[in-house]
Amino acid sequence: MKEQLVDVVKVSSKGQIVIPKDIRKKLGVRTGEKLLVLSRDREILLRKAEEISIEEIAEKVEGKTEENCVDVDKLLDEAIEWARRSK
């Protein structure tokens, strides 16, 4: 997928950004919808929550848990709780 500069946004003092209206409309991002915030090297990526597969999540989690000695069971419990709240 080819990257395209669409707009420049400013981060508020609370760490918030505004996704431009035309992008929200084009991608179908609705008020209250949850987005995943991912980081890759020096990039910040936003992805609609329902568009990421469990396999993609597992791949990302596996590497980070080994690097950072994360409690996988606790992480899974938190993910399940988040998914239940987002319905």
Secondary structure, DSSP 8 states (H G I E B T S, - for coil): ------------TTS-----HHHHHHHT--TT--EEEEEETTEEEEEEGGGS-HHHHHHHHHHHHHHHT--HHHHHHHHHHHHHHT-
